[in-house]
Amino acid sequence: MISLNIEKTFGFISEASVSAYEAQVKAAQEALENSTGKGNDFLGWLHLPSSVSKEHLADLKATAQVLRDNCEVVIVAGIGGSYLGTRAVIEALSNSFTWLQDKKTAPVMIYAGHNISEDYLYELTEFLKDKKFGVINISKSGTTTETALAFRLLKKQCEDQRGKDMAKKVIVAITDAQKGAARVTADKEGYKSFIIPDNVGGRFSVLTPVGLLPIAIAGFDIEKLIAGAADMEKACGIDVPFAQNPAAQYAATRNELYKNGKKIEILVNFCPKLHYVSEWWKQLYGESEGKENKGIFPAAVDFSTDLHSMGQWIQEGERTIFETVISVEKVDHKLEVPSDEANLDGLNFLAGKRVDEVNKMAELGTQLAHVDGGVPNMRIIIEKLDEYNIGQLLYFFEIGCGISGYLLGVNPFNQPGVEAYKKNMFALLNKPGYEEESKAIQARL
């Protein structure tokens, strides 16, 4: 089971100051459990892991098999929470070089609809010209510009290349149950579809079909993923004492650090496969807490790579930061450092050691150096990178975010600030219905 170590924060805050959050945390947990807090219409994720049915998982796996049997490539079209959780899990569990291998055991997973780069979309459509591909269109509304634009291109190309009948087989919609453009299109075209529950916001949706279908297509065990999340749901339950509840401890510690001037949290990994877990986490916490001119700024680094770039700032820059390190106990493979007779690189002192031991000592040495340099450190320890442990990690961060947002005093489940750029973009593009905004914005240019 995932554990949390907060001891390396106690030179900066006290154990007593964290313990003092117990009543506030309990109130936040009760607000979540009883749906009495802000944004309580978006709490469908709270008991999702323990309520997923075997029939639902079987349906997802059967649909995944259809795409696995008929596609060399599957494009996941989505943005934000409709994309990052999926990519986080797939990248964490995949061989780093799968996409370069000739013999593949699953379709290559590609992502679109998360940017509006003409070159990216052109190069994608060129790459797909001789490929048997399918598309998962993930959008509650079907009108999110980035995703809708990509899907419009991919739908046409899939139909032109593979014919209407095959396109109907290999395009899947994950959308609203009843309303929205994507729902209308799915019903009209006869696509297989799955529902994004109304009460689950995008950034909390990775354990819904939004994440589960693409993860299954990529060849991973979604039952184990859900099992890990369900066990973490129990471990972070309202009945678990504060001192033994890792999510409660995490939420309390980060809020106490914030109160003491640590305005930036840097999520750290020493395993490059966790890069997109950090990207997902940045959205989860940034979009949930960045409101009312407050909130910890979520940043991320990949060590030891970024020790040679961001490491200097972290060690000696402004002391407004703290680090949360995801520490993976066991690796999947074994590789020892060889001996070299000439020893020109001076590495013979490492001969016979496993590479992971070198990495672990880099992790420990970095933590000690950063704490000595004035950077509080928390460690999240997970056993290994597999479906069960990643499922735990996802739920740990989700429940920690819900508690933390309520401790901060904001609504962690809305995102009003995301709409500002869209209004300006639509006005600049002269979208129908934005005539007044278009005039106003043109006057400013």
N, C-alpha and C positions, 0 to 999 in steps of 0.2 A: 504493500500500500504506500502511496506517495506520502512523504513526510516533509515537514517544514522546520527549518532551524533558524531561529531569530537571534541567537546568542551574540552574533557579531554586530548587532544594532545597539547593544546595551552600554557601549561606551558613549553613545550619543543620546539615547533615551534610556529610561530605566524600565526594568521589568515591572515595577509597580505601576508605572504610567500606562503600560500596555494592559495590565490586569484591570486597571481602572475603567477600561472600556466595556467590561463584561455586561453591565446593565444596558448600555447603549446598543451593543451588538445583539443582545437578547431582544430588545425592542425592534431592531431592524429585521431580525429573523422572524419575529411574530408578524411584522407588517408584510413580509413576503408570504409567509405561510397562510395568513388570514386575508390576504389581498386588500389590505387597508392603507397601503402606502401610495405614493405618487407612481403613476404609470401601471396601476394594478391590472389593467386590461391586457398587459403584455407579459404575463407570468406563466405562459404555457410551457416554457422550458424547464420550470422548477422541478417538476416530477416527471418529466418526459422520459428519462432513462428507465425508470421503474414501471412505466406504463406502455412501453412499446410492445405490441403483440407479435407473436410468432408468425401469424398470418401476414401481417404488414411486412415483416422482414422477408418472408418467403416471396411475396409479390415483388418487392424491390430486387431480390436476387434473380427471380425469373426474368424480369425486364432487363436487368444487367446482362444476363446470359444471351438474350436476343442481340444486344449491341456487341457483345464480345464475339458472337458467332458471325456477325455480318459487317464488322468494321475493323479496319486497320488503325484508324484514328478516330477519337471522339473529342469533339470540342465542347467544353463547358462554357456556355455564354452566361455571364453574370458579373456583377460588380459588388464590391464591399462584402457584406455578410453572405451574399449569394455566390461568393467566389473564394474568399480567403480561407474559410474553415476547411473547405474541400481541399484546396491546394496544400494547406498546412498538414493535413493528415496524409495525403498521398505522397508528398515530398519526404515527410518524416519516415515513412515506411518503405519507400522505394530504394532500390539500388541506385546509387548516384549516377550511373552511366547506362541505365536501361535504354534510354532513348537512342543511344549509339550502337546498341547491339543488333546484330542481324536477326537472330532468333528471339522472338518476343513471345512471352506467355500471356500478354494482355494488350489491348489496343494502347497506342500512344495517347496520352491525355494532353490536350492543348487548351489554353485558356484564351477567351476573347470576350469582348463586351465590357472590359474593365478599363478601356482607354478609347480615345477617339483619334488615334494616330493613323493617318492614311497609309503611311509606309508599312506599318504593322499589319493592317488589314489587307493591303495589296499583297504583301509577301506571304501572308497566311493563305489567301485564296489561290495564289500561284502554287504554293506547296501542295494544296489539296487537289490540284487538277488531275493527277493520276492516282488519287487515293480513294479507297472505299471508306467514306467517312460518315459519321453520324453526329447529331447535335443534341445537347441537353440545354433547353432554353429555360433559364431560371429567373423569373421576375414575377412579383406579386401583381404588378399593374400591367406589365407588358409595354409600358410607355417610357421607362427609364431610358434616356437618350442613348447612352453608351451601349447598353445591351440590345435595345430594340434595333439600332442601326446595324450592329454586327449580325444579329439574327436575320434581319431582312436580306443581307448579302448571302449568308450561309444557307438559308432556306432555299433561295433561288438556285444557288450553285448545286446544292444537294439534289434538288428536283431535276435540274438540267442534266446533271451527270449520271444520276442513279435511277431516274424515272420516278414518277409520282408514287407508284406503289411501294417501291423500296424506301423512298423518302419517308413515307407514312410509317414505315416499320422502324426506321432508325432515328427519327426525330421524336424526342420526348419533351413534354412541357411539365415544369414544376412551377405551379402558380396558384392563384386564389381559387377557392372552391367554386365560386359562382360568377364573379365579376372581373372586368378588366380585359384589355386587348389580347393578352396571351391566352386567357381562358376562352375567349370567343374564337381565336385562331385554332386552338387545340380541338375544340368541339367541331368546328367547320371542316378541318382537315382530317379529323379522326385520329389524332395522335394519342398514344398512351400518355396519361397524365397522372401526376401526383400532386397532393395539396400541400401548400405552405399554410400551416394553421394561422388563423387570424390573430391568435394571442401569442405568437412567437415572432419577435422582431428579427430582422436579417442577421444581426451580429450574434444572436443566440441560436441560430437555426442549423448549425452543423450536424446535429443529431436528428434532424428531420430528413425527409427525402432530398432536400437541398444538398446535404453532404453525403448521405448514405448511398444514394444511387451511383454517383460518380466514383465513390470509394470502392463500391462493390465491382463496378466495371473495371477498375484498375487492378482488381484481383485480391482485395483485402477482405478480411473476415469482419463483417459489420456486426455480427452477433457478439463477438468478443469486444468490439469497440463499445457497444451498448452495455455489455456486462461490466466493463471497467467503470463506465460513467455511473451505472446503477450502484456499484459498490462505493464509489465516492459520494454519491447522493446520501447514502446511509452514514458514511464517515463524517459528513458535514451537516448532518441533520440537526434539527432544533433541539432534540433531546440529548445531543452529545455535549458534555461539559465544555465550557469555554476553553479551558486549558488544553483539552485534547482535540479540539476542533481546528484542523489546519486552515480552513477558509476563514473562520472567525479570527484566528490569530493573525493571518495575513492582512485582512481588512483593518484590524485594529492597529497593527504595527505601521502599516503604510500611512494611515491617517495621522498617527502620532508623529511620525517623521515629517509629514507635510506641515503639521502644526508647528514644528520646530525648524521650519525654513528649508526643508528638503523638498524642493518643488518639482524635481525631475526624477522619474524612476527609469532606470536603464535595465531592461531585461537582457540577461547575458546567457549565451550558450557556448559550450566548447565542442559542439557537434554541428557541422554545417547543415545537416538534414533538418535542424530545428529552425532554420531561417524563417520559413513561412509560418511556423507557430508564433514567432515573434511578430510577424506582420499582422496575423489575425488578432493577437493579444493587443497590439497597438490600436486597432480599430475598436475592439471590445471596450477597452478602458478609456480611450480618447473620446469616442462618441458617447459613451455612457456618462462620463464625469466632467467633460469640458463644457461647463455651463455657468451662467450667472457670474462670469469673470472669475471663476475659480476652477480648481481641479489640477491634479498632478499631471505633468506632461509625460506621456509614455514614449520612451525612446528604446532602441535596441542595438546590440552589437553582437557580432559573431567573433568569438575569440578562438584561437589566439590570433587570427587574421587581423582583427581590428585593434589589437594591442600595438600593432605597428603603424596605426593611423590615429584612432581616437584615444589610444592608451595614454598619451601624454596629457590630453585635456582631463581625462578621468583622474589621473594621478595628481595633477597639480593645478587644475583650473578652478573656477569659482566653486565653492563648497556648497552647492545647492542641490547635490545629487545623492541618490542612494541606488544600490544595485540589488537586483533579485536574480540569482544565478540558478538556472535549471541544470542540475547535475545528474548525469546518467551513469548509474553504477556499473552496468555490464554492457560490453560491446558484442556484436554478433560474430566477429571474425578475429582470428589470431594472426599477428604479424610481428616478428621480432627484428630488432635492429641488428644487421650483420656486422661482423668484424672486418676491418680493412687494414691490410698490412702497413700501408704507407701512413694511414691516419692523418692525412693532410687536413681534413675538416675537424680534427680533434674530437671526434665523436666515439672513439673506442671505449670511453668510460660508460657508454650506453649499450655496448655490444651485449647481446643476449637478453636485453630488456624488451618487454612488449611496448609497442608504440603507445598503447593506451596508458601505460604507467607514466610515460613521459608527459602525455596530455594531462593526466590527473595531477602530476606535480606542478605543471604549468597553472592549472586551476587553483590549487592550494596556494602556490606562491603568489599568484595574482590577488587572491582574496586577502592574504595577509598584507601585501603591499598597499592595496587600496584602503583597507581599514586603517592602516598606519598613516595613510595620506589624508584621512578625514572623510572616508566614504563608508557609511554604514552598509552592511551586507546581510541579505537573507539568502538562504539556500533552499530550493525545492529539490528534494532527492527523489528520482524515479528509478525503478529497477532497471529497465531496458526500454528500447524503442520497439514496442510491438503494439498491436491493436488495443489490448487490454489496458496497458499503461497510458497510452495516448488518450484513450477514453476517460481515464481518471483525470488526467491533466486538464482536458477540455472542461469537464464539469467543475473541477476545483476552481479554475479561473472564472467560470460563469457565476457560480454562487458567491465567490469572493467579491466579484464585481457588484452584484446586487446588494450585498451587505455594505460594501465600501461606499457605494453611491448614496445609500440612505444615511450612513454616518456623516457624509459630506453635506447632506441636506438638499441634494438635487434629485430630479427625476432621472434615474439611470436608464430609462427605457424609451425616451424620445430623442429626437435629433433635429430640433427646429433650425439650428444653424446650417444644416446641410442644404436647405432650400435657397439660401441667398444667392449662391453662384448660379443656380438653375434659372432663377428669375432674370438675372442679368443676361445670361446666355440666350434665353428665349427672346428677350427684348432685342438683343443685337442681331439675332437671326430672323427677326420679324415674324415670329410664330403667330398664327391667328389667335386673337384674344389678348394679345400683348401690345396693342397699338399705342395706348397711352404710355406704357413703360418704354416702348421703343422711342417715342418722341422725347421723353425725359432723358433717356440715356444718351441719345444722339446729341442732345444739347450739352452734355458733359464732356464729349470727346473733342 
